[in-house]
Amino acid sequence: MEDKSNQQKRLKALRSEILEIKKELNTLNTEKEKWFEKKESQKHEIADAITKIKSLKGSKDKISDEIKELKNERDKYNKEVQLLIKSYKDLLKKKKEFLDKSDMGEDPNQLMTQIENIEKKIETEVLPFKKEQTLMKQLKSLKNSLVKVAGIKEIIDSIRLISKKIAETKDKAQEYHNKLKTVFVNNKDSYSEFMELTKVITVLKKDQENSFNKFIEYKKKFAKVNESLKQKLLESKGIQEELGIIKKDRKGTRNKKIKEKLRKRTEEVEEKLKTGQKLTTEDLLIFQESNPKDVDD
């Protein structure tokens, strides 16, 4: 067993170390709790962002269905335009072949245009009789010329019909295309918010993982230092118990010495009494303490 002085020095050092360890533990606990709270806060932020993105996704899915439907309609009409253009080109080819074979002096289109103009003039204008007769003769002559190329009239009518159909179908395709543009413009902000929230969630998840790792790091450090504190406290307790034993032993030894001294002084006083020697005040006090009691520190 170490002597009292060394034990007391060690105990003093231990108390200082324990105080420092407790300070370190408080610091580590503060850091640990800080990262835990940050992790939990980020967890709630992620949950809120996910709730928002789910709501936006519902709207986005609905918009996507609408966009898909509009695209299908637009593409359907564009495809129809392509087919009509092909038919139109085929009819133009037939017309050319017919004209090449018939050796016509005038283009049937021009004939029909002239006929339409004359008919319109006769129907809408007030003409002198002679002028009207002249136009009627001219109209008859033009129609007779057109009869000669009656086979091409059907082709020309089909060309005109397809040309009109192409224009109408193009208008339909453009109508759906415009609707698509409107949907995109009206939902641009929602889409941007959706993409931004997606990025935010990715960043938050990464930050939360970092916060969790920091929390675990400080938790381990706290546990390690706390274990060190337990060891120091156990050692301190052991030394205090040893010092208690030392103190008790020393107290017993001192009391024993006092008792022995009093016993000897008592014998001396008794001897004086036997021999009739004069007793001093100190002798009388010692005689009264013939049964000495333990004396405290």
C-alpha positions in Angstrom: 0.0 0.0 0.0 1.3 3.4 -0.9 1.9 5.9 1.9 -0.6 8.6 2.7 1.2 11.4 1.0 1.5 9.6 -2.4 -2.1 8.5 -2.2 -3.4 12.0 -1.4 -1.3 13.4 -4.4 -2.8 10.8 -6.7 -6.3 11.5 -5.4 -5.9 15.2 -6.0 -4.6 14.5 -9.5 -7.6 12.2 -10.1 -10.0 14.8 -9.0 -8.5 17.3 -11.5 -8.6 14.7 -14.3 -12.2 13.8 -13.4 -13.2 17.5 -13.6 -11.6 17.8 -17.1 -13.2 14.6 -18.3 -16.6 15.9 -17.2 -16.0 19.1 -19.1 -15.0 17.1 -22.1 -18.1 15.0 -21.7 -20.4 18.1 -21.6 -18.7 19.4 -24.8 -19.1 16.0 -26.6 -22.7 15.7 -25.4 -23.5 19.1 -26.7 -22.0 18.2 -30.1 -23.8 14.9 -30.1 -27.2 16.4 -29.4 -26.5 19.2 -31.9 -26.0 16.7 -34.7 -28.9 14.6 -33.6 -31.2 17.6 -33.7 -29.9 18.6 -37.1 -30.5 15.1 -38.4 -34.0 15.2 -37.1 -34.6 18.6 -38.5 -33.4 17.5 -41.9 -35.6 14.4 -41.6 -38.7 16.7 -41.2 -37.6 18.9 -44.1 -37.2 15.8 -46.3 -40.7 14.6 -45.3 -42.2 18.0 -46.1 -40.5 18.2 -49.4 -41.7 14.7 -50.3 -45.2 15.6 -49.4 -45.0 18.6 -51.7 -43.4 16.7 -54.5 -46.1 14.0 -54.2 -48.8 16.6 -54.6 -47.0 18.1 -57.6 -46.4 14.7 -59.0 -50.2 14.1 -59.0 -50.7 17.3 -60.9 -47.7 16.5 -63.1 -49.1 13.1 -64.0 -52.4 14.6 -64.9 -50.7 17.2 -67.0 -48.5 14.5 -68.6 -51.7 12.5 -69.6 -53.1 15.7 -71.1 -49.9 16.4 -73.0 -49.7 12.8 -74.2 -53.3 13.1 -75.5 -52.6 16.4 -77.2 -49.5 15.1 -78.9 -51.3 12.0 -80.1 -54.0 14.2 -81.7 -51.4 16.6 -83.2 -49.3 13.7 -84.6 -52.5 12.0 -85.9 -53.4 15.1 -88.0 -49.8 15.6 -89.1 -49.7 12.0 -90.3 -52.9 12.5 -92.1 -51.5 15.7 -93.8 -48.5 13.6 -95.0 -50.9 11.0 -96.5 -53.0 13.7 -98.1 -49.9 15.4 -99.6 -48.9 12.0 -101.1 -52.3 11.6 -102.7 -52.1 15.2 -103.9 -48.8 14.6 -105.6 -50.2 11.4 -107.2 -53.1 13.3 -108.6 -50.8 16.0 -110.0 -48.8 13.3 -111.7 -52.0 11.8 -113.2 -53.1 15.3 -114.4 -49.8 15.8 -116.1 -49.9 12.4 -117.8 -53.5 13.1 -119.0 -52.5 16.5 -120.4 -49.5 15.0 -122.1 -51.7 12.4 -123.8 -54.6 14.6 -124.7 -52.5 17.2 -126.5 -54.8 20.0 -125.2 -54.2 23.5 -126.3 -55.5 25.0 -123.0 -55.1 24.0 -119.5 -58.4 22.7 -118.0 -57.8 24.7 -114.9 -57.7 27.9 -116.9 -60.9 26.8 -118.8 -62.7 26.1 -115.5 -61.5 29.4 -114.1 -62.8 31.3 -117.1 -66.1 29.4 -116.9 -66.5 30.3 -113.3 -65.7 34.0 -113.9 -68.2 34.3 -116.7 -70.9 32.5 -114.8 -70.3 34.8 -111.8 -70.4 37.9 -114.1 -73.7 36.9 -115.7 -75.3 36.1 -112.3 -74.1 39.2 -110.4 -74.0 42.0 -113.0 -76.7 43.8 -115.0 -75.4 43.5 -118.6 -76.7 44.8 -121.9 -78.5 42.1 -123.9 -75.8 41.9 -126.6 -73.0 41.7 -124.1 -74.8 39.0 -122.2 -75.4 37.0 -125.5 -71.7 37.3 -126.3 -70.8 36.0 -122.9 -73.3 33.1 -123.2 -71.8 32.1 -126.5 -68.3 32.3 -125.0 -69.4 30.2 -122.0 -70.9 27.6 -124.3 -67.7 27.4 -126.3 -65.6 27.0 -123.1 -67.8 24.3 -121.8 -67.6 22.4 -125.1 -63.9 22.6 -124.9 -64.0 21.4 -121.3 -66.2 18.4 -122.3 -63.4 17.2 -124.6 -61.2 16.8 -121.5 -64.0 15.5 -119.2 -61.7 12.8 -117.9 -59.4 15.4 -116.3 -62.2 17.2 -114.5 -62.6 14.5 -111.9 -58.8 14.7 -111.3 -59.0 18.4 -110.9 -61.9 18.2 -108.6 -60.1 15.6 -106.4 -57.0 17.9 -106.4 -59.1 20.8 -105.2 -60.8 18.6 -102.6 -57.6 17.2 -101.2 -56.0 20.7 -101.3 -58.8 22.0 -99.1 -58.6 18.9 -96.9 -54.8 19.4 -96.4 -55.4 23.0 -95.3 -58.1 22.0 -92.8 -56.0 19.1 -91.4 -53.0 21.4 -91.1 -55.2 23.8 -89.1 -56.3 21.0 -86.8 -52.7 19.9 -86.2 -51.7 23.5 -85.5 -54.7 23.8 -83.1 -53.4 20.9 -81.0 -49.9 22.2 -81.2 -51.0 25.6 -79.8 -52.9 23.8 -77.0 -49.7 21.9 -76.2 -47.7 25.2 -76.0 -50.4 26.7 -73.7 -50.2 23.7 -71.4 -46.4 23.9 -71.2 -46.5 27.7 -70.5 -49.2 27.4 -67.9 -47.4 24.6 -66.0 -43.8 25.8 -66.5 -43.6 27.0 -62.8 -45.0 23.8 -61.5 -42.5 21.8 -63.4 -39.7 24.0 -62.3 -40.8 23.7 -58.7 -41.0 19.9 -59.1 -37.4 19.7 -60.4 -36.2 22.1 -57.7 -37.8 20.0 -55.0 -36.1 16.9 -56.5 -32.7 18.6 -56.2 -33.5 19.8 -52.7 -34.4 16.3 -51.5 -31.2 14.9 -53.0 -29.1 17.5 -51.2 -31.0 17.1 -47.9 -30.6 13.3 -47.9 -26.9 13.7 -48.4 -26.7 16.3 -45.6 -28.8 14.1 -43.3 -26.5 11.2 -43.9 -23.6 13.5 -42.9 -25.4 14.7 -39.8 -26.1 11.1 -38.8 -22.5 10.1 -39.3 -21.4 13.0 -37.1 -23.9 12.0 -34.5 -22.6 8.5 -34.4 -19.0 9.8 -34.3 -19.6 12.0 -31.2 -21.8 9.3 -29.6 -18.8 6.9 -29.8 -16.4 9.5 -28.5 -18.8 10.2 -25.6 -19.1 6.5 -24.7 -15.3 6.2 -24.8 -14.7 9.2 -22.6 -17.5 8.2 -20.3 -15.9 4.8 -19.8 -12.6 6.6 -18.9 -14.6 8.7 -16.3 -16.0 5.5 -14.8 -12.4 4.1 -14.4 -11.2 7.3 -12.9 -14.1 7.4 -10.4 -13.5 3.7 -9.5 -9.8 4.5 -8.9 -10.7 7.6 -6.9 -13.1 5.6 -4.7 -10.4 2.9 -4.2 -7.9 5.5 -3.0 -10.4 7.2 -0.7 -11.2 3.8 0.9 -7.4 3.1 1.3 -6.9 6.5 2.8 -9.8 5.8 5.2 -8.0 2.6 6.4 -4.7 4.4 6.7 -6.3 7.2 8.8 -8.0 4.6 11.0 -4.7 2.7 11.5 -2.8 5.9 12.4 -5.5 7.0 14.8 -5.3 3.6 16.6 -1.5 3.8 16.8 -1.6 7.3 18.2 -4.2 6.4 20.8 -2.1 3.4 21.8 0.9 5.6 22.4 -1.1 8.1 24.5 -2.5 5.3 26.6 1.0 3.9 27.2 2.3 7.3 28.2 -0.6 7.9 30.6 -0.1 4.4 32.1 3.6 5.2 32.8 2.8 8.6 34.3 0.1 7.1 36.4 2.5 4.6 37.8 4.9 7.4 38.6 2.1 9.3 40.5 1.2 6.2 42.4 4.8 5.7 43.3 5.0 9.2 44.6 1.9 8.5 46.7 3.5 5.4 48.2 6.6 7.2 49.1 4.9 10.3 50.4 6.2 12.6 47.8 4.5 15.9 47.1 2.2 15.7 44.0 2.1 18.5 41.4 -1.0 19.8 39.7 0.0 17.8 36.6 0.3 14.7 38.7 -3.2 15.2 40.0 -4.6 15.6 36.5 -2.8 12.5 35.3 -4.1 10.5 38.2 -7.6 11.6 37.3 -7.0 10.2 33.8 -6.1 6.8 35.0 -8.5 5.4 32.4 -7.5 7.3 29.3 -10.0 7.5 26.4 -9.4 7.5 22.7 -8.3 10.9 21.5 -9.6 12.2 18.1 -7.4 13.9 15.5 
